[in-house]
Amino acid sequence: MSKVDTVRAMFESYLTQDREAADRLLAEEFVFTSPQDDHIDKRAFFERCFPTADRFVSHEMLHVVPTEGDDVFVMYEYQLKTGGRHRNVELLTVREDRITETQVFFGGRVR
């Protein structure tokens, strides 16, 4: 599987809340960072972040761009049930078909 395929599969597992698939895609040493979470481990990610997909009305991946190294940049747009529409960018590191790190950069409201 390519690193882009791995990243797309991870987003799909999150949106469908397929924890088993996500667990297979995340390395044991996985680290997640966002403006709300500072280098949390895989266990904390599954407790805090993974169960949040139900807050979306829609979620669309706009760009999935691999680098020459292990990283993939993703820009996505989503609409919340509360009505807000936003864009975020993530940088995911993929090694040996597993995601080792995700860094989330929150964007602003889309008008």
N, CA, C and O of each residue as an XYZ file, in Angstrom:
444
protein
N       0.857     -1.172      0.000
C       0.000      0.000      0.000
C       0.907      1.240      0.000
O       1.900      1.284      0.726
N       0.566      2.235     -0.807
C       1.340      3.474     -0.827
C       1.049      4.285      0.433
O       0.064      4.037      1.127
N       1.909      5.246      0.717
C       1.670      6.071      1.908
C       0.391      6.891      1.759
O      -0.280      7.164      2.755
N       0.039      7.289      0.535
C      -1.224      7.998      0.301
C      -2.398      7.066      0.578
O      -3.378      7.473      1.202
N      -2.308      5.828      0.124
C      -3.376      4.848      0.398
C      -3.536      4.619      1.897
O      -4.656      4.502      2.395
N      -2.420      4.555      2.614
C      -2.459      4.365      4.066
C      -3.188      5.530      4.731
O      -4.040      5.325      5.596
N      -2.853      6.739      4.328
C      -3.488      7.932      4.905
C      -4.982      7.964      4.572
O      -5.805      8.237      5.446
N      -5.331      7.689      3.334
C      -6.754      7.670      2.954
C      -7.517      6.607      3.752
O      -8.647      6.836      4.182
N      -6.894      5.458      3.943
C      -7.535      4.379      4.713
C      -7.733      4.801      6.163
O      -8.741      4.452      6.777
N      -6.778      5.549      6.718
C      -6.916      6.014      8.103
C      -8.084      6.990      8.232
O      -8.874      6.889      9.170
N      -8.198      7.929      7.302
C      -9.315      8.866      7.351
C     -10.640      8.125      7.216
O     -11.607      8.448      7.906
N     -10.688      7.139      6.334
C     -11.916      6.343      6.160
C     -12.263      5.596      7.449
O     -13.426      5.553      7.849
N     -11.262      5.013      8.093
C     -11.527      4.279      9.342
C     -12.037      5.219     10.427
O     -12.886      4.835     11.231
N     -11.525      6.447     10.455
C     -11.988      7.434     11.422
C     -13.446      7.812     11.133
O     -14.284      7.804     12.035
N     -13.740      8.139      9.883
C     -15.087      8.594      9.535
C     -16.133      7.508      9.719
O     -17.283      7.807     10.042
N     -15.754      6.247      9.518
C     -16.693      5.135      9.704
C     -16.594      4.540     11.102
O     -17.328      3.613     11.444
N     -15.682      5.080     11.907
C     -15.447      4.615     13.279
C     -15.084      3.128     13.328
O     -15.564      2.380     14.180
N     -14.226      2.723     12.393
C     -13.724      1.351     12.346
C     -12.422      1.296     13.139
O     -11.332      1.447     12.587
N     -12.556      1.082     14.421
C     -11.395      1.120     15.311
C     -10.383      0.020     14.982
O      -9.177      0.249     15.066
N     -10.853     -1.151     14.614
C      -9.921     -2.239     14.278
C      -9.042     -1.863     13.099
O      -7.834     -2.096     13.126
N      -9.633     -1.285     12.068
C      -8.846     -0.857     10.903
C      -7.861      0.234     11.301
O      -6.699      0.200     10.897
N      -8.318      1.196     12.086
C      -7.435      2.276     12.529
C      -6.283      1.738     13.363
O      -5.146      2.187     13.217
N      -6.564      0.796     14.220
C      -5.521      0.211     15.062
C      -4.440     -0.456     14.216
O      -3.256     -0.380     14.545
N      -4.843     -1.104     13.136
C      -3.867     -1.741     12.232
C      -3.039     -0.699     11.472
O      -1.887     -0.960     11.125
N      -3.615      0.471     11.214
C      -2.936      1.503     10.431
C      -2.003      2.375     11.261
O      -1.100      3.009     10.716
N      -2.211      2.413     12.569
C      -1.377      3.241     13.451
C      -0.289      2.383     14.088
O      -0.561      1.310     14.626
N       0.938      2.871     14.018
C       2.056      2.178     14.653
C       1.893      2.225     16.167
O       1.238      3.123     16.697
N       2.478      1.275     16.851
C       2.401      1.252     18.321
C       2.988      2.520     18.928
O       2.518      2.978     19.970
N       4.004      3.094     18.297
C       4.652      4.302     18.810
C       3.991      5.581     18.286
O       4.569      6.661     18.400
N       2.801      5.473     17.721
C       2.072      6.611     17.153
C       1.979      7.774     18.133
O       1.750      7.589     19.328
N       2.165      8.987     17.590
C       2.071     10.227     18.360
C       1.158     11.188     17.597
O       1.274     11.332     16.380
N       0.256     11.838     18.320
C      -0.711     12.765     17.734
C      -0.558     14.125     18.390
O      -0.514     14.236     19.615
N      -0.476     15.171     17.554
C      -0.353     16.530     18.054
C      -1.331     17.431     17.308
O      -1.446     17.367     16.084
N      -2.022     18.261     18.057
C      -2.897     19.285     17.488
C      -2.847     20.479     18.442
O      -2.216     20.400     19.496
N      -3.504     21.580     18.083
C      -3.548     22.694     19.024
C      -4.186     22.332     20.367
O      -4.004     23.049     21.352
N      -4.936     21.222     20.413
C      -5.585     20.797     21.652
C      -4.900     19.612     22.328
O      -5.215     19.291     23.474
N      -3.980     18.966     21.641
C      -3.327     17.752     22.159
C      -1.834     17.832     21.862
O      -1.441     18.019     20.711
N      -1.014     17.695     22.876
C       0.428     17.830     22.699
C       1.127     16.477     22.807
O       1.380     15.977     23.902
N       1.430     15.900     21.653
C       2.181     14.643     21.585
C       1.547     13.539     22.440
O       2.198     12.948     23.302
N       0.269     13.278     22.182
C      -0.391     12.206     22.927
C      -0.112     10.867     22.236
O       0.149     10.821     21.033
N      -0.170      9.798     23.000
C       0.125      8.476     22.448
C      -1.129      7.858     21.816
O      -2.209      8.448     21.834
N      -0.956      6.679     21.269
C      -2.023      5.974     20.562
C      -3.234      5.728     21.462
O      -4.371      5.914     21.029
N      -3.005      5.318     22.688
C      -4.104      5.050     23.624
C      -4.925      6.314     23.854
O      -6.153      6.278     23.782
N      -4.256      7.425     24.129
C      -4.945      8.694     24.371
C      -5.671      9.176     23.114
O      -6.763      9.738     23.206
N      -5.076      8.962     21.952
C      -5.731      9.327     20.693
C      -7.060      8.585     20.546
O      -8.078      9.184     20.201
N      -7.042      7.282     20.809
C      -8.280      6.501     20.683
C      -9.316      6.912     21.728
O     -10.516      6.807     21.470
N      -8.890      7.371     22.879
C      -9.830      7.815     23.917
C     -10.400      9.197     23.623
O     -11.606      9.404     23.758
N      -9.551     10.151     23.222
C      -9.951     11.554     23.091
C     -10.413     11.957     21.702
O     -11.420     12.650     21.556
N      -9.691     11.532     20.693
C      -9.874     12.085     19.350
C     -10.683     11.188     18.420
O     -11.547     11.673     17.689
N     -10.416      9.913     18.441
C     -11.042      9.007     17.487
C     -12.568      9.009     17.561
O     -13.207      8.949     16.510
N     -13.187      9.075     18.735
C     -14.656      8.989     18.810
C     -15.405     10.263     18.398
O     -16.603     10.363     18.661
N     -14.752     11.225     17.770
C     -15.382     12.522     17.502
C     -15.995     12.657     16.112
O     -16.499     13.730     15.780
N     -15.971     11.626     15.298
C     -16.454     11.729     13.910
C     -17.942     12.027     13.812
O     -18.404     12.531     12.787
N     -18.691     11.727     14.848
C     -20.139     11.947     14.785
C     -20.525     13.424     14.800
O     -21.705     13.746     14.660
N     -19.581     14.307     14.964
C     -19.882     15.741     14.982
C     -19.943     16.354     13.583
O     -20.307     17.520     13.427
N     -19.581     15.556     12.553
C     -19.542     16.058     11.182
C     -20.830     15.782     10.418
O     -21.453     14.730     10.568
N     -21.213     16.758      9.594
C     -22.261     16.567      8.597
C     -21.583     16.074      7.318
O     -22.090     15.188      6.629
N     -20.429     16.667      7.019
C     -19.667     16.261      5.834
C     -18.174     16.412      6.133
O     -17.767     17.169      7.015
N     -17.373     15.665      5.367
C     -15.916     15.698      5.515
C     -15.328     15.332      4.162
O     -15.504     14.211      3.687
N     -14.628     16.278      3.542
C     -14.095     16.055      2.197
C     -12.601     16.324      2.164
O     -12.143     17.381      2.598
N     -11.852     15.378      1.653
C     -10.416     15.556      1.483
C     -10.201     16.354      0.198
O     -10.596     15.917     -0.883
N      -9.571     17.533      0.321
C      -9.353     18.403     -0.827
C      -8.019     18.125     -1.516
O      -7.932     18.140     -2.743
N      -6.983     17.872     -0.716
C      -5.640     17.609     -1.248
C      -4.978     16.534     -0.400
O      -5.049     16.565      0.829
N      -4.337     15.589     -1.063
C      -3.526     14.568     -0.404
C      -2.205     14.561     -1.170
O      -2.133     14.063     -2.293
N      -1.157     15.121     -0.550
C       0.088     15.375     -1.265
C       1.255     14.687     -0.564
O       1.624     15.068      0.547
N       1.837     13.673     -1.209
C       2.999     13.009     -0.608
C       4.261     13.852     -0.785
O       4.388     14.607     -1.748
N       5.179     13.711      0.151
C       6.487     14.340      0.028
C       7.467     13.298     -0.510
O       7.101     12.141     -0.718
N       8.694     13.708     -0.730
C       9.710     12.757     -1.175
C      10.107     11.807     -0.057
O      10.643     10.730     -0.319
N       9.848     12.195      1.186
C      10.180     11.354      2.330
C       8.993     10.526      2.776
O       8.264      9.978      1.949
N       8.800     10.434      4.079
C       7.760      9.598      4.675
C       6.445     10.323      4.927
O       5.493      9.712      5.411
N       6.374     11.605      4.611
C       5.232     12.421      5.011
C       4.197     12.586      3.906
O       4.498     12.494      2.716
N       2.962     12.833      4.348
C       1.845     13.140      3.458
C       1.105     14.334      4.060
O       0.722     14.313      5.229
N       0.909     15.376      3.245
C       0.094     16.513      3.660
C      -1.341     16.281      3.195
O      -1.578     15.833      2.073
N      -2.295     16.593      4.076
C      -3.710     16.463      3.741
C      -4.407     17.768      4.112
O      -4.246     18.282      5.220
N      -5.188     18.297      3.164
C      -6.079     19.417      3.483
C      -7.492     18.897      3.293
O      -7.820     18.290      2.274
N      -8.323     19.150      4.302
C      -9.714     18.710      4.209
C     -10.640     19.809      4.679
O     -10.253     20.710      5.423
N     -11.870     19.707      4.221
C     -12.912     20.652      4.614
C     -14.048     19.857      5.225
O     -14.403     18.783      4.739
N     -14.610     20.390      6.285
C     -15.695     19.684      6.956
C     -16.744     20.661      7.436
O     -16.470     21.835      7.683
N     -17.956     20.142      7.563
C     -19.040     20.918      8.132
C     -19.497     20.222      9.399
O     -19.720     19.012      9.418
N     -19.630     21.005     10.454
C     -20.080     20.480     11.736
C     -21.598     20.491     11.829
O     -22.263     21.273     11.149
N     -22.132     19.640     12.656
C     -23.576     19.629     12.898
C     -24.060     20.952     13.465
O     -25.228     21.311     13.319
N     -23.151     21.677     14.114
C     -23.489     22.989     14.661
C     -23.529     24.071     13.593
O     -23.889     25.214     13.877
N     -23.154     23.709     12.338
C     -23.279     24.641     11.227
C     -21.984     25.214     10.701
O     -21.952     25.685      9.564
N     -20.928     25.197     11.466
C     -19.676     25.771     11.000
C     -19.003     24.913      9.945
O     -19.065     23.685      9.994
N     -18.355     25.574      8.986
C     -17.583     24.899      7.940
C     -16.132     25.349      8.093
O     -15.860     26.546      8.183
N     -15.196     24.391      8.124
C     -13.796     24.688      8.412
C     -12.875     23.884      7.505
O     -13.294     22.923      6.859
N     -11.604     24.301      7.470
C     -10.547     23.547      6.787
C      -9.394     23.359      7.764
O      -9.064     24.252      8.545
N      -8.789     22.173      7.699
C      -7.579     21.862      8.460
C      -6.553     21.266      7.524
O      -6.874     20.797      6.432
N      -5.309     21.293      7.975
C      -4.216     20.610      7.292
C      -3.567     19.673      8.294
O      -3.392     20.018      9.462
N      -3.211     18.482      7.824
C      -2.497     17.525      8.658
C      -1.242     17.073      7.930
O      -1.215     16.977      6.703
N      -0.218     16.801      8.700
C       1.002     16.189      8.202
C       1.112     14.839      8.879
O       1.266     14.755     10.097
N       1.032     13.776      8.081
C       1.089     12.411      8.611
C       2.381     11.754      8.142
O       2.745     11.862      6.972
N       3.063     11.082      9.041
C       4.286     10.355      8.725
C       3.954      8.875      8.631
O       3.371      8.303      9.553
N       4.325      8.256      7.517
C       4.009      6.854      7.253
C       5.314      6.088      7.057
O       6.127      6.426      6.196
N       5.496      5.061      7.865
C       6.666      4.187      7.738
C       6.191      2.741      7.750
O       5.457      2.324      8.646
N       6.618      1.979      6.742
C       6.263      0.561      6.647
C       4.746      0.351      6.735
O       4.266     -0.506      7.477
N       4.012      1.146      5.969
C       2.549      1.045      5.859
C       1.793      1.356      7.146
O       0.626      0.986      7.279
N       2.440      2.032      8.097
C       1.754      2.421      9.337
C       2.057      3.881      9.639
O       3.158      4.367      9.380
N       1.084      4.556     10.180
C       1.245      5.971     10.519
C       1.925      6.068     11.878
O       1.454      5.505     12.866
N       3.032      6.785     11.911
C       3.787      6.934     13.156
C       3.518      8.269     13.844
O       3.711      8.406     15.052
N       3.069      9.254     13.062
C       2.813     10.561     13.663
C       1.791     11.325     12.835
O       1.776     11.251     11.606
N       0.938     12.061     13.539
C       0.012     13.002     12.909
C       0.157     14.341     13.602
O       0.114     14.433     14.829
N       0.332     15.388     12.790
C       0.373     16.755     13.300
C      -0.770     17.516     12.625
O      -0.820     17.601     11.398
N      -1.684     18.067     13.422
C      -2.859     18.756     12.894
C      -2.674     20.261     13.059
O      -2.279     20.748     14.118
N      -2.971     20.981     11.982
C      -2.909     22.439     11.979
C      -4.316     22.941     11.685
O      -4.813     22.787     10.570
N      -4.958     23.540     12.682
C      -6.336     23.999     12.530
C      -6.387     25.210     11.609
O      -5.577     26.131     11.718
N      -7.345     25.188     10.710
C      -7.588     26.324      9.836
C      -8.766     27.114     10.352
O      -9.288     26.849     11.435
N      -9.165     28.059      9.588
C     -10.275     28.898      9.996
C     -11.573     28.485      9.362
O     -11.651     27.512      8.612
N     -12.576     29.242      9.677
C     -13.913     29.030      9.128
C     -13.892     29.322      7.630
O     -13.271     30.292      7.195
N     -14.560     28.495      6.850
C     -14.694     28.687      5.417
C     -15.997     29.428      5.188
O     -17.032     29.073      5.753
N     -15.944     30.434      4.377
C     -17.153     31.247      4.117
C     -17.697     30.993      2.754
O     -18.704     31.587      2.370
